[in-house]
Amino acid sequence: MTLMKAHPKDYVYGMYYYSSSVKTYCLSFTKSPSTFRVFEVIYPGTKVSTSMARGPVRRDDKYAHIVLCKEGVDTFEAIDRVAQEFGIGYDDIGIAGLKDANAYTCQLISVPNSDEILKRLSDVLRIDKISLYLLRTDDLGVDSRSIMGNYFELTINCCSGSLKEVDEVLKSLSSDGFLNYYGYQRFGVSRPITHHVGKLLILREWDNAIRIYLGEPSSYEPKEVQEARRLFLKGDYEGALSMFPRRYRYERLILKALIEGVEGLKAIKKLAKNTICLFINAYQSYLFNLMINKLVDIYEDIKKLWRINDLGFVPGYNTPCTSSDEVSKVCKEVINEEGIDLKYFKINELRLNITGWFRALITKPKHLRYSYRKDHLNISFILERGAYASMILRELLKTDPIKFN
């Protein structure tokens, strides 16, 4: 069965198809900390929260593992606040992944262990809309391998006339799964330019990368940010710096370099390597999404795709696009159409070697539960690490992504 074509605005993110072909009616979603809740799931399957039982705490361990819960704050801002609170470097803090800003989220982080930090965390520490709870100490820091996945709780507005179609979509997602596209957050929801910047970086077009990142105002951004971007494009760097709010720390960092006469590659080097990698990883994610589209064009049916190719790979420096299997052929097609070479992902100028990785082409929500209450649909489920809850919303709503992001 041929899959339904996606909303035109999804094409910007490299998503051309829906996994389910049932259209629902009178559903809407307004994202907020009360309607979108995320909790990391750590081994052996425990949901992260500030009510977890505390594990061993030893002064001679290298790291303190902390549960960070936040409401209406993005991960970068939260980590910055934690670094300031404890007087440590931003890059000293380990995380497993980025979490949504306009949501209530709980995740595990690690910081260098010290007597002062253990003392400060003897009870739950609150910093505005951030709560910190000491879970344990360990000799290993937190990274992407520290979690199994994420548990989600969503509340969607609905009406009784749409319940039959909602049942069909959710049963389809539970039994057949959905195309494991990288979600909107990877590219920027209101201003999807992250992957474009990433491509320009691997092409070594440093000035163009800066122009796209700092310029290109979006109508969905605050007015002062739009004005800051316009001033930058006019060459008024000092004016742009004065307009960008402090939370736009990376834009401000590059602007300060430009004001000092530092340009191009040297200005980009002012950013931390993990920040630069986010842009390039976004472009890799876009390439993966394009590969999924081509495989759908070949197999047409999601069940057939699952049976024949359940695992794909995200293109990078070490990606085996030379083999004869269908996924490798599709990889080569995408790379050629994008006008790049995989060797571009080895960026000696930035001392970066961006490798690829394996990723499921299709994924299924686990422990999917849903119920109707008055005019609300409540859904909970677990997704494997790296999968996006926005893809569940996308399948249910099948509308302009801005409306539910």
RODO-2510 file (C-alpha; in nm, 4 decimals, decimal comma):
residues 405
     n   res          X          Y          Z
     1     m     0,0000     0,0000     0,0000
     2     t     0,1444     0,3362    -0,1052
     3     l     0,2032     0,5640     0,1927
     4     m     0,0310     0,9008     0,2313
     5     k     0,2327     1,2058     0,1265
     6     a     0,3368     1,4373     0,4095
     7     h     0,2339     1,7982     0,4645
     8     p     0,4368     2,0252     0,2289
     9     k     0,6145     2,1928     0,5224
    10     d     0,7518     1,8535     0,6322
    11     y     0,9632     1,8442     0,3173
    12     v     1,1910     2,1101     0,4678
    13     y     1,2951     1,8499     0,7264
    14     g     1,3378     1,5729     0,4685
    15     m     1,0141     1,3961     0,5688
    16     y     0,8046     1,3057     0,2637
    17     y     0,5632     1,0413     0,3974
    18     y     0,3311     0,9497     0,6823
    19     s     0,3475     0,5946     0,8163
    20     s    -0,0290     0,5621     0,8664
    21     s    -0,2821     0,6515     0,5990
    22     v    -0,5777     0,7317     0,8250
    23     k    -0,6778     1,0979     0,8498
    24     t    -0,8061     1,2121     1,1902
    25     y    -1,0394     1,5033     1,2571
    26     c    -1,0783     1,7781     1,5197
    27     l    -0,7505     1,6969     1,6948
    28     s    -0,5238     1,9776     1,8102
    29     f    -0,2207     2,0051     2,0323
    30     t    -0,0824     2,3014     2,2215
    31     k     0,2620     2,2185     2,3515
    32     s     0,3295     2,3200     2,7117
    33     p     0,4814     2,1720     3,0286
    34     s     0,1346     2,0439     3,1243
    35     t     0,0634     1,8687     2,7910
    36     f     0,4115     1,7372     2,7043
    37     r     0,6080     1,5506     2,9729
    38     v     0,9301     1,3567     2,9144
    39     f     1,1254     1,1303     3,1491
    40     e     1,4456     0,9512     3,0538
    41     v     1,4457     0,5762     3,1119
    42     i     1,7697     0,4331     3,2513
    43     y     1,8762     0,0711     3,2853
    44     p     1,7153    -0,1658     3,3749
    45     g     1,3990     0,0297     3,2825
    46     t     1,3563     0,2922     3,5547
    47     k     1,1875     0,6250     3,4840
    48     v     1,4069     0,9174     3,5946
    49     s     1,2497     1,1504     3,8532
    50     t     1,3320     1,3383     4,1727
    51     s     1,1457     1,0725     4,3738
    52     m     1,3902     0,7929     4,2823
    53     a     1,5661     0,6073     4,5627
    54     r     1,9173     0,7467     4,6103
    55     g     2,2035     0,5109     4,5262
    56     p     2,5562     0,4916     4,6715
    57     v     2,7281     0,8277     4,7290
    58     r     3,1092     0,8126     4,7579
    59     r     3,3489     1,1054     4,7688
    60     d     3,6225     0,9203     4,5771
    61     d     3,4012     0,8592     4,2696
    62     k     3,4764     1,0901     3,9765
    63     y     3,1217     1,2040     3,8993
    64     a     2,7980     1,2940     4,0704
    65     h     2,4913     1,1731     3,8778
    66     i     2,2064     1,4206     3,9141
    67     v     1,8418     1,4137     3,8087
    68     l     1,7644     1,7450     3,6375
    69     c     1,3952     1,8313     3,5993
    70     k     1,2993     2,1507     3,4206
    71     e     0,9865     2,3285     3,3066
    72     g     0,9788     2,5614     3,0065
    73     v     1,3605     2,5764     2,9824
    74     d     1,5778     2,4386     2,7014
    75     t     1,8638     2,2010     2,7770
    76     f     2,1383     2,4483     2,6850
    77     e     2,0027     2,7132     2,9208
    78     a     1,9540     2,4567     3,1990
    79     i     2,3107     2,3258     3,1660
    80     d     2,4418     2,6818     3,1616
    81     r     2,2553     2,7560     3,4864
    82     v     2,3924     2,4393     3,6500
    83     a     2,7473     2,5303     3,5432
    84     q     2,7096     2,8775     3,6951
    85     e     2,5527     2,7408     4,0134
    86     f     2,8394     2,4986     4,0791
    87     g     3,1203     2,7112     3,9336
    88     i     3,2195     2,4491     3,6757
    89     g     3,2705     2,4554     3,2997
    90     y     2,9782     2,4069     3,0614
    91     d     3,1642     2,1202     2,8934
    92     d     3,2213     1,9492     3,2307
    93     i     2,8537     1,8492     3,2400
    94     g     2,7555     1,5185     3,0816
    95     i     2,4107     1,4603     2,9310
    96     a     2,2458     1,1735     2,7449
    97     g     2,0464     1,3953     2,5106
    98     l     1,8670     1,7240     2,4523
    99     k     1,5166     1,7699     2,5885
   100     d     1,2323     1,9916     2,4696
   101     a     1,2137     2,3466     2,6020
   102     n     0,8364     2,3956     2,6107
   103     a     0,7765     2,0847     2,8217
   104     y     0,8268     1,9308     3,1639
   105     t     1,1323     1,7057     3,1369
   106     c     1,3484     1,4958     3,3683
   107     q     1,6895     1,3716     3,2629
   108     l     2,0146     1,2408     3,4051
   109     i     2,3269     1,4585     3,4016
   110     s     2,6740     1,4201     3,5506
   111     v     2,9093     1,6775     3,7028
   112     p     3,2602     1,6420     3,8497
   113     n     3,2249     1,5112     4,2048
   114     s     3,3271     1,7328     4,4991
   115     d     3,2492     1,7829     4,8671
   116     e     3,0860     2,1167     4,7871
   117     i     2,8498     1,9676     4,5278
   118     l     2,7546     1,6761     4,7538
   119     k     2,6801     1,9238     5,0326
   120     r     2,4692     2,1472     4,8064
   121     l     2,2703     1,8449     4,6894
   122     s     2,1931     1,6959     5,0304
   123     d     1,8330     1,7899     4,9469
   124     v     1,6563     1,8838     4,6217
   125     l     1,8154     2,2049     4,4909
   126     r     1,5839     2,4420     4,3037
   127     i     1,7042     2,7095     4,0607
   128     d     1,3979     2,8931     3,9282
   129     k     1,2227     2,6351     3,7053
   130     i     1,5001     2,3766     3,7426
   131     s     1,5195     2,1081     4,0132
   132     l     1,8341     1,9064     4,0880
   133     y     1,8388     1,5805     4,2842
   134     l     2,1522     1,3782     4,3660
   135     l     2,0926     1,0202     4,2509
   136     r     2,4352     0,8613     4,3083
   137     t     2,8069     0,8936     4,2362
   138     d     3,0013     0,6950     3,9780
   139     d     3,3391     0,6708     3,8060
   140     l     3,1691     0,7092     3,4669
   141     g     3,0021     1,0260     3,3432
   142     v     2,6632     1,0411     3,1709
   143     d     2,6467     1,0187     2,7903
   144     s     2,4047     0,8912     2,5256
   145     r     2,4729     0,5301     2,6287
   146     s     2,3453     0,5958     2,9807
   147     i     1,9768     0,5696     2,8891
   148     m     1,7488     0,3123     2,7254
   149     g     1,4978     0,5612     2,5911
   150     n     1,2371     0,8140     2,6977
   151     y     0,8925     0,7871     2,8538
   152     f     0,6354     1,0382     2,7263
   153     e     0,3000     1,1628     2,8530
   154     l     0,0971     1,3713     2,6054
   155     t    -0,2412     1,5417     2,6365
   156     i    -0,4146     1,6175     2,3054
   157     n    -0,7379     1,8079     2,2461
   158     c    -0,9966     1,5946     2,0668
   159     c    -1,3693     1,5445     2,0064
   160     s    -1,5780     1,2276     2,0157
   161     g    -1,6208     1,2282     1,6373
   162     s    -1,2529     1,1464     1,5841
   163     l    -1,2171     0,8526     1,8249
   164     k    -1,2526     0,5766     1,5632
   165     e    -0,9769     0,7235     1,3452
   166     v    -0,7529     0,7858     1,6474
   167     d    -0,7906     0,4200     1,7469
   168     e    -0,6901     0,3106     1,3966
   169     v    -0,3794     0,5312     1,3886
   170     l    -0,2566     0,4305     1,7341
   171     k    -0,3159     0,0588     1,6722
   172     s    -0,1243     0,0894     1,3450
   173     l     0,1686     0,2631     1,5160
   174     s     0,1714     0,0029     1,7928
   175     s     0,1637    -0,2992     1,5598
   176     d     0,3521    -0,1783     1,2504
   177     g     0,5630     0,1049     1,3920
   178     f     0,6459     0,4309     1,2156
   179     l     0,9200     0,5643     0,9907
   180     n     1,2042     0,6589     1,2233
   181     y     1,2612     1,0062     1,0825
   182     y     1,4720     1,2491     1,2784
   183     g     1,2211     1,4938     1,4246
   184     y     1,1688     1,8658     1,3941
   185     q     1,3746     1,9522     1,7018
   186     r     1,6860     1,8219     1,5274
   187     f     1,6631     2,0946     1,2642
   188     g     1,4906     2,3790     1,4456
   189     v     1,1122     2,3936     1,4605
   190     s     1,0380     2,7590     1,3916
   191     r     1,3628     2,8208     1,2028
   192     p     1,4820     2,4976     1,0370
   193     i     1,8342     2,5990     0,9362
   194     t     2,0547     2,3766     1,1541
   195     h     2,1113     2,1161     0,8823
   196     h     2,1858     2,3854     0,6236
   197     v     2,4570     2,5247     0,8517
   198     g     2,5919     2,1712     0,8963
   199     k     2,6200     2,1181     0,5216
   200     l     2,8014     2,4489     0,4762
   201     l     3,0461     2,3503     0,7506
   202     i     3,1455     2,0237     0,5813
   203     l     3,1776     2,2160     0,2527
   204     r     3,4150     2,4549     0,4360
   205     e     3,1949     2,7530     0,3444
   206     w     3,2614     2,9195     0,6785
   207     d     3,1263     3,2668     0,6012
   208     n     2,8054     3,1306     0,4488
   209     a     2,7549     2,9071     0,7528
   210     i     2,7790     3,2137     0,9787
   211     r     2,5456     3,4125     0,7518
   212     i     2,2737     3,1448     0,7628
   213     y     2,3118     3,0868     1,1367
   214     l     2,3057     3,4498     1,2478
   215     g     2,0897     3,5850     0,9639
   216     e     1,7763     3,4380     0,8040
   217     p     1,5145     3,5820     1,0458
   218     s     1,1974     3,3789     1,1034
   219     s     0,8522     3,5290     1,1576
   220     y     0,8031     3,2804     1,4432
   221     e     1,0887     3,4313     1,6455
   222     p     1,0553     3,7196     1,8946
   223     k     1,0594     4,0629     1,7296
   224     e     1,3902     4,1649     1,8883
   225     v     1,5573     3,8484     1,7561
   226     q     1,4256     3,9130     1,4053
   227     e     1,5648     4,2656     1,4260
   228     a     1,9002     4,1356     1,5542
   229     r     1,9281     3,9079     1,2520
   230     r     1,8393     4,1903     1,0132
   231     l     2,1039     4,4136     1,1706
   232     f     2,3612     4,1363     1,1319
   233     l     2,2783     4,0976     0,7625
   234     k     2,3290     4,4744     0,7227
   235     g     2,6749     4,4426     0,8788
   236     d     2,5790     4,6166     1,2052
   237     y     2,7358     4,3585     1,4369
   238     e     2,7296     4,5771     1,7471
   239     g     2,3632     4,6602     1,6919
   240     a     2,2831     4,2914     1,6446
   241     l     2,4723     4,2021     1,9638
   242     s     2,2720     4,4571     2,1623
   243     m     1,9434     4,3096     2,0339
   244     f     2,0128     3,9381     2,0827
   245     p     1,8867     3,8258     2,4280
   246     r     2,1526     3,6690     2,6514
   247     r     2,0060     3,3206     2,6065
   248     y     2,1233     3,3329     2,2429
   249     r     2,4708     3,2623     2,3722
   250     y     2,6175     3,1109     2,0538
   251     e     2,4978     3,3903     1,8255
   252     r     2,6410     3,6427     2,0703
   253     l     2,9705     3,4539     2,0913
   254     i     3,0214     3,4668     1,7147
   255     l     2,9116     3,8313     1,6975
   256     k     3,1711     3,9286     1,9587
   257     a     3,4363     3,7553     1,7480
   258     l     3,3220     3,9390     1,4348
   259     i     3,3320     4,2723     1,6200
   260     e     3,6922     4,1947     1,7193
   261     g     3,7776     4,1373     1,3527
   262     v     3,7822     3,7576     1,3743
   263     e     3,6039     3,6066     1,0736
   264     g     3,5215     3,2808     0,8976
   265     l     3,6815     2,9667     1,0333
   266     k     3,8393     3,1450     1,3312
   267     a     3,4987     3,2828     1,4366
   268     i     3,3407     2,9366     1,4154
   269     k     3,6221     2,7995     1,6310
   270     k     3,4924     3,0198     1,9125
   271     l     3,2109     2,7661     1,9503
   272     a     3,2605     2,4507     2,1557
   273     k     3,3222     2,1400     1,9463
   274     n     3,0054     1,9712     2,0708
   275     t     2,8055     2,2725     1,9493
   276     i     2,9666     2,2560     1,6044
   277     c     2,8909     1,8836     1,5967
   278     l     2,5203     1,9562     1,6566
   279     f     2,5033     2,1383     1,3229
   280     i     2,6844     1,8634     1,1348
   281     n     2,4812     1,5909     1,3079
   282     a     2,1656     1,7740     1,1964
   283     y     2,2817     1,7526     0,8350
   284     q     2,3597     1,3827     0,8797
   285     s     2,0063     1,3401     1,0167
   286     y     1,8633     1,5160     0,7126
   287     l     2,0540     1,2753     0,4864
   288     f     1,9101     0,9816     0,6824
   289     n     1,5574     1,1179     0,6363
   290     l     1,6182     1,1437     0,2610
   291     m     1,7381     0,7822     0,2605
   292     i     1,4148     0,6700     0,4292
   293     n     1,2140     0,8448     0,1554
   294     k     1,4008     0,6614    -0,1178
   295     l     1,3510     0,3257     0,0547
   296     v     0,9778     0,3990     0,0838
   297     d     0,9732     0,4740    -0,2898
   298     i     1,1265     0,1302    -0,3499
   299     y     0,9204    -0,0825    -0,1090
   300     e     0,6048     0,1347    -0,0828
   301     d     0,4749    -0,0594     0,2187
   302     i     0,6082    -0,0062     0,5727
   303     k     0,5656    -0,3765     0,6603
   304     k     0,7698    -0,4822     0,3588
   305     l     1,0401    -0,2291     0,4437
   306     w     1,0518    -0,3652     0,8007
   307     r     1,0936    -0,7244     0,6781
   308     i     1,3659    -0,6487     0,4247
   309     n     1,5650    -0,3678     0,5867
   310     d     1,5079    -0,3016     0,9558
   311     l     1,8398    -0,1213     1,0081
   312     g     1,9930     0,1697     0,8219
   313     f     2,2856     0,3986     0,8879
   314     v     2,3400     0,7698     0,9197
   315     p     2,6038     0,8807     0,6651
   316     g     2,9398     0,9880     0,8036
   317     y     3,3116     0,9573     0,7434
   318     n     3,3148     0,5805     0,8001
   319     t     2,9801     0,4916     0,6352
   320     p     2,9974     0,1719     0,4240
   321     c     2,8163     0,3100     0,1177
   322     t     3,0240     0,0830    -0,1051
   323     s     2,8391    -0,2461    -0,0413
   324     s     2,5742    -0,3773    -0,2793
   325     d     2,2724    -0,3856    -0,0450
   326     e     1,9728    -0,1578    -0,1024
   327     v     2,0508     0,0770     0,1875
   328     s     2,4049     0,1370     0,0589
   329     k     2,2750     0,2042    -0,2920
   330     v     2,0288     0,4579    -0,1556
   331     c     2,3055     0,6156     0,0533
   332     k     2,5183     0,6654    -0,2581
   333     e     2,2242     0,8200    -0,4441
   334     v     2,1556     1,0701    -0,1654
   335     i     2,5230     1,1628    -0,1313
   336     n     2,5546     1,2198    -0,5069
   337     e     2,2340     1,4245    -0,5255
   338     e     2,3528     1,6429    -0,2369
   339     g     2,6820     1,7059    -0,4175
   340     i     2,9035     1,5947    -0,1298
   341     d     3,1591     1,3251    -0,0545
   342     l     3,1733     1,1242     0,2685
   343     k     3,5364     1,2268     0,3134
   344     y     3,4077     1,5826     0,3732
   345     f     3,2990     1,4677     0,7198
   346     k     3,6641     1,4560     0,8214
   347     i     3,7214     1,8240     0,8943
   348     n     4,0879     1,8738     0,9733
   349     e     4,0377     2,2500     1,0022
   350     l     3,8170     2,1906     1,3085
   351     r     3,9961     1,8738     1,4215
   352     l     3,6729     1,6805     1,3794
   353     n     3,6165     1,3349     1,2371
   354     i     3,2376     1,3004     1,2120
   355     t     3,1540     0,9321     1,1868
   356     g     2,8224     0,7719     1,0955
   357     w     2,6129     0,5362     1,3051
   358     f     2,3459     0,2712     1,2711
   359     r     1,9803     0,3614     1,3218
   360     a     1,6544     0,1700     1,2903
   361     l     1,4541     0,2632     0,9810
   362     i     1,1284     0,1886     1,1609
   363     t     1,0562     0,1988     1,5325
   364     k     0,7606     0,1082     1,7541
   365     p     0,6307     0,2769     2,0681
   366     k     0,6456     0,0430     2,3676
   367     h     0,3851     0,0223     2,6436
   368     l     0,1514     0,2467     2,4439
   369     r    -0,1489     0,3440     2,6557
   370     y    -0,4243     0,5913     2,5769
   371     s    -0,7557     0,7005     2,7205
   372     y    -1,0242     0,9601     2,6530
   373     r    -1,1439     1,2008     2,9164
   374     k    -1,4020     1,4615     2,8213
   375     d    -1,2385     1,6477     2,5323
   376     h    -0,8840     1,5198     2,5888
   377     l    -0,6829     1,2255     2,4622
   378     n    -0,4139     1,1154     2,7085
   379     i    -0,1298     0,9058     2,5643
   380     s     0,1776     0,7522     2,7263
   381     f     0,4515     0,5419     2,5673
   382     i     0,8237     0,4667     2,5652
   383     l     1,0444     0,5302     2,2630
   384     e     1,3926     0,3929     2,2127
   385     r     1,6837     0,6324     2,2480
   386     g     1,6963     0,8781     1,9580
   387     a     1,3319     0,8407     1,8480
   388     y     1,0997     1,1419     1,8579
   389     a     0,7572     1,1788     2,0210
   390     s     0,6819     1,4525     1,7677
   391     m     0,6596     1,1717     1,5103
   392     i     0,3656     1,0236     1,7047
   393     l     0,1981     1,3652     1,7097
   394     r     0,2737     1,4043     1,3402
   395     e     0,0969     1,0768     1,2580
   396     l    -0,2081     1,1707     1,4648
   397     l    -0,2501     1,5295     1,3469
   398     k    -0,1195     1,5198     0,9874
   399     t    -0,1071     1,8974     0,9632
   400     d     0,1315     2,1931     0,9493
   401     p     0,4100     2,0999     1,1982
   402     i     0,4169     2,4520     1,3422
   403     k     0,0665     2,3901     1,4795
   404     f     0,1832     2,1159     1,7172
   405     n     0,5417     2,2207     1,7828
***
